[in-house]
Amino acid sequence: MAPDRHSRAMLPIPDRPTPGLTTYDAKDPNTSYPPIEPLLPPEGAPNVLVILLDDAGFGAASAFGGPCATPNLEKLAAGGLKYNRFHTTALCAPTRAALLSGRNHHSVGMGSITETATSAPGNSSLRPNTKAPLAMTLKLNGYSTAQFGKCHEVPVWQSSPMGPFDAWPSVGGGFETFYGFIGGENNQWDPSLYEGTTPVEPPATADEGYHLTEDLADRAIGWVRTQKALMPEKPFFVYFAPGATHAPHHVPKEWADKYQGKFADGWDAQREKTFARQKKLGVIPADTLLTPRHAEIPAWDEMPATLKPVLEREMEVYAGFMEHTDHHVGRIIDAIDDLGILENTLIYYIVGDNGASGEGTLNGAFNELANFNGMAALETPEFMASKMDELGSPSSYNHYAVGWAWAMDAPLQWTKQVASHWGGTRNGTVVHWPKGIAERGGIRSQFSHVIDIAPTILEAAGLPEPTMVNGVQQAPIEGTSMLYSFDQPDTPERHDLQYFEMFGNRGIYHKGWSAVTKHRTPWVMVGGLLPAFDDDVWELYDGSTDFSQARDLSAEHPDKLHELQRLWLIEAVKYNVLPIDDRGAERLNPDVAGRPSLIRGNSQLLFPGMGRLSENSVVNIKNKSFSITTEIEVPETGVEGVIIAQGGRFGGWSLFASGGKAKFVYNVLGIQSFPTEAEQPIPAGKHQVRMEFAYDGGGLAKGGNVTLYYDGEAVGTGRVGATQAMIFSADETTDVGYEAGTAVSTDYTTKTSRFTGKINWVQIDLGDDDHDHFIDPDERLRIAMARQ
């Protein structure tokens, strides 16, 4: 192998021209220059494909004993290795930030999700420039890089159309190509997509057979083929991170129907079945114990008989969703194989960025946002039964019940968000690299963590960890390369110390032992009493003899427990975990959390064509009085369409024209709709249309009265019975003059939503105590700016 001609510790690699003879005439026979050579990594560096599924527990996929068929994962495992002690952070954005940097999630500011970021360094959602992402390191070493799917690492105040885009994948993230979505989840049937930093619409509709996972796979396949056709000498790094299997659980009906009747025994029985299969497959030790169900999780037999068919269907939909996802992952792997490059492609297939999600309430949800708003009670068993046949369809935004999440984490305790126990952090992982792994179908049990992926890829590629990137000295990578374990099944683990923390749930692993304490319950989104951190009860487990954390040894070994508690605190200080922050919904408020906000004051002026504005880009009108004022120009033929809309089918509001009349609709979670319509059409010419909402007060999510005005004169009144307290949507946006995504109101579709007149401006105001029902056009900017 030829020696590497580059010094790669400083990136970008400095250009070092070779001195030599400079001739006067290019035709001089002595004129000679070395050939221009493309930048490449060291010879033999593999292609890399990292596949990261979302919200999938250790006991979900069939390759690890679960009920969800994953034949492509099994095929990869048969030709590679299964890792049964691979760990994540217990939550999506933190795991992704850790994976892409090789550092612990608090080290890169991602102590929780971006929506709950604070000003504390470990929770700011800001990655320090001393910790460059893996994709940037690979790109600057000659790799082609591309990401497809979910990006949940952009700070919320940087997610508007104006950026800044430093944290976006295709700018500061190091990916030359990005096609996917920004945020925690997305509608699989009608997603909000970006190509680079440009908003784009899905290429088809759900009625035309569109599904996001298939679209992402199509894009990834097309990119890999193009890359190998045009740059066959360059290896690639592809990060494929579908929104699946995060809620909403959206999948074509035929995939869910494959599982009809397979979950009739319920979640307790399902855990027993999975446990037996896991032992048979050897993915857990023969002496593993099945951990019992905690009191917070109801037994299947305790569930109402009338609800059980709905609960069964929830799990059928989820299982179909996972199989559907594995199918499209398989298409990517087949495309790589067809190109003849599978032999030297290092593939990580990680089944989940955390444990299975228990955020769907004890009964499951038709619209998971109901629970996020503290309004899960609206989804009664009767309501759920009426919607059973729609689960997984474009009319749903569904999630399964807590019991199923617990079952999908078999044989472990707890679920997503619970960073203390392996049910929240242990995810089945397969590694496939025929050129670099001799054994086929092996199992590896060395402790490993998501921060280990970056150093593994660098070592496999023969690349050093950079000491300087873009002029900034780099902090050391905190993960440990897993390459040592590829062909040494029994070698001692090298990653033998790891802390865990999420919303106060915390734990420490050290040389086989783990000390853990669960602080809060994931599905209690609003309310609930939390103990003081010093009152949390710690447990102690010996992982050398107890794979599932089933035998608490804290009483037998108090000194060992105290040793590990101290070690947790040391690691917490080292990696910016302190101060521990167990606040939940209140951290959604940027003023409380202490993070920046795009919004200043209580007024916002918007203009036609502005769109794809996330909730963090728009003044917050929840739980208070507000008004919407717009100046429009109406043709003689009248007007139709959206003036401004926020949210979509599963919650939001819209001010629009219907039949020439102004109309306001407040949609609560897709369950209740409250319309107010003007008594007469908007006259032709230039006019102000105004909607005022007078909030009842007295707490969160209350109702209020609506009044519509034309040029300051009241033209209609109505009543909103209830509102959403916390969030309208995780993926829908605010749009002026049209509506992207799904439609708030059934009076129009997104195809018919574009406003047919002219909008000059739209202003959102909180409260109505400093003006009348008409804004002087010459004064509107002064008023808006004064409130800033």
NUBAMI-261772 format. One line per 3 residues: for each residue x negated, y, z of C-alpha. Coordinates in steps of 0.25 Angstrom, whole numbers, plus 2048, in hexadecimal, padded with zeros to 3 digits. Layout:
N
X Y Z; ...
end
This chain:
788
800 800 800; 7FA 80E 7FC; 7F8 817 807
802 822 80A; 7FD 82F 803; 806 838 80D
804 83C 81B; 812 83B 820; 812 840 82E
815 84F 82A; 822 850 821; 823 855 817
816 84F 813; 80D 85A 810; 809 85C 801
7FA 85A 800; 7F5 85E 7F2; 7E8 857 7EE
7DD 860 7EA; 7D6 85E 7DC; 7D2 864 7CF
7DB 86F 7CA; 7DA 871 7BB; 7DD 87E 7B3
7E4 877 7A8; 7EE 86C 7AA; 7E8 865 79D
7DB 864 7A3; 7D7 855 7A4; 7D3 857 7B3
7E1 85B 7B6; 7E7 851 7C0; 7F1 851 7CB
7F6 846 7D4; 804 841 7D0; 810 846 7D7
815 83B 7E0; 822 83B 7E7; 822 83A 7F6
824 82C 7FB; 824 825 808; 819 81A 80A
819 80F 800; 823 804 804; 82C 80D 80C
83A 807 80C; 847 80D 808; 84F 810 815
85E 80E 816; 864 812 824; 873 80E 825
87A 813 832; 889 810 834; 891 818 83E
898 814 84B; 896 805 84A; 893 7FC 856
889 7F1 858; 894 7E7 857; 89C 7EC 84B
894 7E7 83E; 895 7D8 83B; 886 7D8 83A
885 7DA 849; 891 7D1 84C; 89C 7DB 84A
8AA 7DA 843; 8A7 7E4 838; 8A1 7DD 82B
894 7E3 827; 88F 7D9 81C; 884 7E3 817
87F 7E5 825; 87E 7D6 827; 877 7D5 819
86C 7DF 81D; 86B 7D8 82B; 868 7CB 824
85D 7D1 81D; 858 7DA 828; 859 7DC 837
864 7DE 841; 860 7E7 84D; 86A 7E5 859
863 7EF 862; 864 7FB 859; 869 808 860
86F 815 85C; 873 821 865; 882 81E 867
887 829 85E; 886 82D 84F; 87F 83A 84D
874 837 858; 871 829 852; 870 82F 844
867 83B 849; 85E 830 850; 85E 827 844
85A 832 83A; 84F 838 843; 849 82C 84B
84B 834 858; 855 833 863; 862 83A 861
860 844 86C; 852 847 867; 858 84C 85A
864 853 861; 86F 849 85E; 873 845 86C
881 844 867; 889 847 85A; 887 855 854
895 859 858; 891 859 866; 884 85F 865
87F 868 870; 873 872 872; 86B 867 879
85F 862 871; 863 854 872; 872 857 86E
870 863 864; 872 85A 857; 865 861 852
85A 858 84E; 84C 85F 851; 843 862 845
839 85A 84D; 840 84D 84A; 842 84C 83B
84C 842 835; 847 835 82F; 84D 839 821
845 845 821; 838 83D 824; 83B 833 81A
83F 83D 80F; 832 845 812; 82A 838 810
830 835 802; 83D 82D 805; 84A 831 7FE
855 833 809; 864 833 809; 86F 832 813
87D 82E 811; 888 82F 81B; 88A 835 829
881 840 82E; 885 844 83C; 878 84C 840
87B 85A 83B; 87E 863 846; 88C 868 846
889 877 844; 880 873 838; 88B 86B 831
892 876 829; 890 879 81B; 885 883 81F
87D 87A 826; 871 87B 82A; 86F 86E 824
862 86A 82B; 869 85E 832; 870 85A 826
86B 84D 81F; 867 853 812; 85F 85F 818
858 85D 825; 85C 84E 826; 852 84A 81B
85C 843 812; 85B 847 804; 869 842 801
875 843 80B; 883 83E 808; 88D 83D 813
893 845 81E; 88F 84E 82A; 895 84A 837
899 83E 840; 8A4 838 838; 8AC 839 82B
8B8 835 824; 8B4 829 81B; 8BF 82C 811
8BD 83B 810; 8B0 83F 816; 8A9 84D 816
89D 84A 80E; 890 852 80B; 885 850 800
879 856 807; 87F 862 80D; 88A 864 803
898 860 806; 89E 856 7FC; 8AB 84F 7FA
8AD 840 7FA; 8AC 83A 7EC; 8BA 834 7ED
8C6 833 7F7; 8CB 828 800; 8D6 825 7F6
8CB 823 7EB; 8C4 819 7F4; 8BA 822 7FA
8B3 81F 807; 8A7 826 80D; 89E 819 810
8A0 815 802; 89C 823 7FD; 890 823 806
88B 816 801; 88E 81A 7F2; 885 826 7F4
87A 81F 7FC; 87A 814 7F1; 879 81F 7E6
86E 826 7ED; 865 81A 7EF; 867 816 7E0
863 824 7DC; 857 824 7E5; 852 817 7E0
854 81B 7D2; 84D 828 7D2; 843 826 7DE
840 817 7DF; 833 819 7E5; 839 821 7F1
83F 81A 7FD; 84C 81F 802; 852 821 810
861 820 810; 869 823 81C; 877 81D 81A
881 821 825; 88F 81F 822; 89A 825 82B
89F 817 82D; 8A2 811 836; 8A5 81E 83E
8B4 822 840; 8BC 825 838; 8BC 816 834
8C0 817 826; 8C0 80C 81C; 8C8 806 811
8D3 7FE 816; 8CE 7F1 80F; 8C2 7F1 818
8C9 7F2 825; 8D3 7E8 820; 8C8 7DD 820
8C8 7DD 82F; 8D7 7DC 831; 8DA 7D4 83D
8CC 7D2 841; 8CD 7DB 84D; 8DA 7D6 853
8D3 7D1 85F; 8CE 7DE 864; 8C1 7E4 868
8BE 7DC 874; 8BF 7CF 86B; 8B7 7D6 860
8AB 7D8 86A; 8AB 7CA 86D; 8AB 7C6 85F
8A0 7CF 85B; 898 7CB 867; 899 7BC 863
895 7C0 855; 889 7C8 85A; 884 7BD 861
885 7B3 856; 87E 7BD 84C; 873 7BF 857
874 7CE 856; 876 7CE 866; 86E 7C4 86F
875 7B8 873; 876 7BC 882; 87D 7C9 87F
889 7CD 887; 895 7D3 881; 897 7E0 889
8A5 7E2 88F; 8AF 7EC 88C; 8AF 7F9 894
8BC 7FE 89B; 8BC 80A 892; 8BF 801 886
8CD 7FA 886; 8CE 7EB 884; 8D5 7E7 877
8E0 7E0 87F; 8E3 7ED 886; 8E6 7F5 879
8F5 7F6 875; 8FA 7EC 86C; 900 7F6 862
8F2 7FC 861; 8EA 7F0 85E; 8ED 7EF 84F
8E8 7FD 84E; 8DB 7FA 856; 8D9 7EE 84D
8DA 7F6 840; 8D0 800 846; 8C6 7F5 847
8C9 7EF 839; 8C7 7FD 833; 8BA 7FF 83A
8B5 7F1 836; 8B9 7F4 828; 8B2 801 829
8A5 7FB 82D; 8A5 7F0 822; 8A8 7FA 818
89C 802 81C; 893 7F6 81C; 898 7F3 80E
894 801 809; 886 800 810; 885 7F3 809
886 7FA 7FC; 87B 803 7FF; 872 7F7 803
876 7F0 7F6; 872 7FC 7EE; 864 7FC 7F4
863 7ED 7F2; 867 7EF 7E3; 85C 7F9 7E1
852 7EE 7E6; 84D 7F7 7F2; 854 7EF 7FE
847 7E8 801; 840 7F5 805; 84C 7FC 80B
84C 7FE 81A; 85B 7FD 81E; 861 801 82C
86F 7FD 82D; 874 803 83B; 882 7FF 83E
886 80B 846; 880 818 84B; 886 815 859
88F 80A 85F; 89E 809 85A; 8A6 815 85C
8AF 816 868; 8B5 823 864; 8C2 81E 85F
8CA 81E 86C; 8CF 811 873; 8DA 810 868
8D2 814 85C; 8D5 820 854; 8DD 823 847
8D5 831 847; 8C9 830 850; 8C9 83F 851
8D5 83E 85B; 8CC 839 866; 8C1 843 863
8CC 84E 865; 8D1 847 872; 8DE 844 86B
8DD 835 86A; 8EB 833 871; 8F1 838 864
8EE 82B 85E; 8F7 822 865; 8F8 813 863
905 816 85B; 8FE 820 852; 8F2 816 850
8FB 80B 84C; 902 814 842; 8F4 817 83C
8EE 809 83C; 8EF 807 82D; 8E8 814 82A
8DC 811 833; 8CF 812 82A; 8D7 819 81F
8D5 828 81A; 8E1 82C 823; 8DA 827 830
8CE 82C 838; 8CD 820 840; 8C4 819 84B
8C5 80C 852; 8C8 80A 861; 8BD 80A 86C
8BF 7FB 86E; 8BA 7F8 860; 8AE 801 861
8AB 7F9 86E; 8AD 7EC 866; 8A4 7F1 85B
898 7F3 865; 898 7E5 86A; 892 7E0 872
88E 7ED 878; 894 7F7 881; 89B 804 87D
89B 80C 870; 896 818 868; 892 824 871
88E 81B 87C; 87F 81C 87B; 87D 814 888
881 807 883; 87D 7FF 877; 88C 7FF 872
889 80E 86E; 87B 80C 869; 878 7FE 864
87A 7FD 855; 878 7F1 84C; 86D 7F4 842
867 7EC 836; 85A 7EF 830; 857 7EA 822
84A 7EB 81A; 845 7DF 813; 837 7E4 810
835 7E8 81E; 83C 7DD 826; 839 7CF 824
843 7C9 82D; 852 7C7 827; 85E 7C7 830
856 7CA 83D; 85B 7D0 84A; 853 7DB 851
855 7DE 860; 84B 7E9 863; 851 7F5 869
852 800 85E; 859 80E 85C; 85D 816 851
851 81F 853; 848 814 84E; 84D 814 840
845 820 83C; 838 81B 840; 83B 80D 83B
83D 813 82D; 831 81C 82E; 828 810 831
82F 807 826; 82B 812 81C; 81D 814 821
820 822 825; 81A 829 831; 823 830 83B
821 83F 837; 81A 849 840; 81E 855 838
82B 857 830; 82E 864 828; 823 86B 831
829 867 83E; 821 85D 847; 82A 851 84A
82D 84A 857; 82A 83B 858; 835 832 853
83B 82B 85F; 840 81E 859; 837 811 857
836 80A 84A; 83D 7FD 849; 834 7F8 83E
82C 7EF 849; 838 7E7 84B; 83B 7E4 83C
832 7D8 83C; 830 7D6 84B; 83D 7D1 850
838 7CE 85E; 82E 7DA 860; 831 7E2 86C
839 7EF 86A; 832 7FC 868; 83E 805 86B
840 802 879; 844 80F 87F; 851 817 87B
85B 820 881; 869 822 87E; 873 82D 881
880 832 87B; 88A 83B 882; 885 836 88F
885 828 88C; 876 824 88E; 86C 818 88F
85E 814 88E; 857 808 888; 849 804 88C
843 7F7 88A; 84F 7EE 889; 856 7F5 895
862 7FF 893; 868 809 89D; 875 80F 899
880 818 89E; 88D 81B 897; 892 829 89A
89E 82B 891; 8A8 823 889; 8A8 826 87A
8B7 826 877; 8BA 830 882; 8B8 83C 879
8C0 847 881; 8C1 847 890; 8BC 83C 89A
8B3 83E 8A6; 8A4 83C 8A5; 89B 838 8B1
88F 840 8B4; 883 83B 8AD; 87D 837 8BB
889 82F 8BE; 889 826 8B1; 887 817 8B4
87B 811 8AE; 87A 803 8A9; 86D 7FA 8A7
86B 7EF 89D; 860 7E6 899; 860 7E5 88A
856 7D9 88A; 861 7D0 88F; 86E 7D9 88C
870 7DD 87E; 87E 7E3 880; 87B 7EA 88D
885 7E1 894; 87E 7DF 8A2; 87C 7EC 8AA
870 7EA 8B3; 870 7F8 8BA; 873 7F2 8C7
868 7E7 8C6; 85D 7F1 8C1; 860 7FF 8C6
851 802 8C5; 851 7FF 8B6; 85D 807 8B4
857 813 8BB; 84A 812 8B3; 853 812 8A6
85B 81D 8AB; 84F 826 8AD; 849 821 8A0
856 826 899; 854 834 89F; 846 834 89A
84A 831 88C; 856 83A 88D; 84C 846 890
843 842 886; 84D 842 87A; 856 84E 87E
862 845 883; 863 84F 88F; 86C 855 893
876 84A 891; 883 84F 88B; 890 847 88D
899 852 888; 8A2 84D 87D; 8AD 855 876
8A9 862 87C; 89C 862 875; 8A3 863 868
8A5 872 86C; 898 879 867; 899 884 872
899 879 87D; 88F 870 876; 885 87C 874
882 879 865; 883 883 85A; 890 886 853
893 88C 845; 89F 893 84B; 89E 8A1 852
8A9 8A7 859; 8B8 8A4 856; 8BA 8A7 848
8B5 8A1 83B; 8B6 8A7 82C; 8B6 89C 821
8B7 89E 812; 8BE 895 807; 8B6 889 802
8AF 887 810; 8B0 879 814; 8AA 86D 81A
8A9 875 827; 8A8 86B 833; 8AF 86E 840
8A2 874 846; 8A2 87E 83A; 8B0 884 83D
8B5 88B 849; 8BC 882 853; 8CB 884 854
8CE 879 85D; 8D5 87B 86A; 8D8 889 868
8E0 894 860; 8DB 897 852; 8DF 89D 845
8DB 89B 836; 8DC 8A8 82D; 8DA 8A8 81E
8DB 8B2 813; 8E0 8AB 806; 8E4 8AF 7F8
8F1 8A8 7F3; 8F4 8A7 7E5; 902 8A9 7E0
904 89A 7DE; 902 899 7ED; 8F7 891 7F5
8F4 883 7F9; 8E9 87C 801; 8E0 87D 80D
8DB 88A 812; 8D3 884 81D; 8D3 876 824
8CB 870 82F; 8CB 861 831; 8D3 857 829
8DD 84C 829; 8D9 847 837; 8D9 854 83E
8D8 863 83A; 8E0 86F 835; 8E3 876 828
8E8 884 824; 8ED 882 816; 8F8 886 80C
903 87C 808; 90E 880 7FF; 908 88E 7FF
90A 88F 80E; 900 890 819; 8FF 884 821
8F7 87F 82D; 8F6 871 832; 8EF 86C 83E
8EC 85D 83D; 8E9 856 84A; 8E1 849 847
8E9 845 83B; 8F4 841 845; 8FC 84E 847
8FE 85A 83D; 903 867 841; 906 870 835
90A 87F 834; 90F 885 827; 912 893 823
921 897 820; 91D 89D 812; 912 89C 808
906 8A5 808; 909 8B0 7FF; 900 8B3 7F2
8F5 8BC 7F4; 8EA 8BE 7FF; 8EF 8BA 80D
8EA 8B6 81A; 8EF 8A9 820; 8ED 8A6 82E
8F0 89B 838; 8F0 89D 847; 8EF 891 851
8F3 895 85F; 8ED 88A 868; 8F6 885 874
8EA 884 87D; 8EA 87C 889; 8DF 872 885
8DA 86B 879; 8E1 866 86D; 8EE 86E 870
8F7 873 865; 8FB 881 861; 904 88A 858
900 88E 84A; 904 89B 843; 902 89D 834
900 8AC 82F; 900 8B2 821; 8F9 8C0 822
8FC 8C1 831; 90B 8BD 830; 910 8B0 836
915 8A6 82C; 916 899 833; 914 892 841
911 884 846; 90C 87C 851; 900 873 853
903 868 85D; 8F5 864 860; 8E6 867 85B
8D9 860 85B; 8D0 863 866; 8C2 85F 862
8C0 85C 854; 8C8 85B 847; 8BE 852 83F
8B0 84D 83E; 8B0 84E 82F; 8BB 857 82A
8B7 866 828; 8BD 874 827; 8C0 879 819
8C4 886 813; 8CD 886 807; 8CE 877 805
8CC 86A 80E; 8C1 860 80D; 8C3 852 813
8D1 84E 817; 8DD 857 818; 8E2 85D 825
8F0 85E 820; 8F9 855 818; 8FE 861 810
8F2 860 807; 8E6 857 803; 8D8 85B 802
8D9 85A 7F3; 8E5 865 7F4; 8DF 86D 7FF
8D7 877 7F8; 8DD 885 7FA; 8E4 88B 7ED
8E3 899 7F0; 8D7 8A1 7F5; 8D1 8A2 803
8C9 8AE 807; 8C6 8AA 815; 8CA 8A2 821
8C8 8A6 82F; 8C9 89D 83C; 8CB 8A4 849
8CD 89F 857; 8D8 8A6 85F; 8E0 8B1 85A
8DE 8BC 864; 8D6 8C6 85C; 8DE 8C8 84F
8EC 8C7 849; 8F1 8BE 83F; 8EA 8C5 833
8DB 8C7 831; 8D7 8D3 82A; 8CF 8CE 81E
8C5 8D9 820; 8C3 8D5 82E; 8C3 8C6 82E
8B3 8C6 82C; 8B1 8D0 838; 8BB 8C8 841
8B4 8BB 83D; 8A6 8C0 83F; 8A9 8C7 84C
8AE 8BA 852; 8A0 8B4 84F
end
